[in-house]
């Protein structure tokens, strides 16, 4: 498993904002202090590839360096949001990549599940996480469970082939 570079993530993130950002930050009346307006999983394409920066998808090509991940639009007035991602693969990958630079990451004893946790300042209500296919990543069904402020808000299931 290979992590996309932070700079690339931010470039793609900014490029994706017009596609996803359909609501403005505002006061939220719920006790949680946020509302999930929209959540998408898909493919992140390299800048200057001639392809859209983000394309919703349920299949990720097993091509080294192919970017993929999720984006969520939240309506919130909170300056910081805590999210947790539980990412389970069908088999142990060769690597889960470099250490988590912006939060924490742990890997299950069987090597199939990575848990990443971050606290972020949502930019225009957007939070996200990205990955990239690495040599040795297994084919099959992948599952990402995303928790926001301790509550499960979305499960993404997709195939890598």
Secondary structure, 3 states (H helix, E strand, C coil): CECCCHHHHHHHHHHHHHHHCCCCCCCCCCCCCEEEEEEEEEEECCCCCCCCCEEECCEECCCCCCEEEEEEEEEECCCCEEEEEEEECCCCCCCCCCCCCCCEEEECCCCCEEEEEEEECCECCEEEEEEECCCCCCCEEEEEEEEECCEEEEEEEEEEC
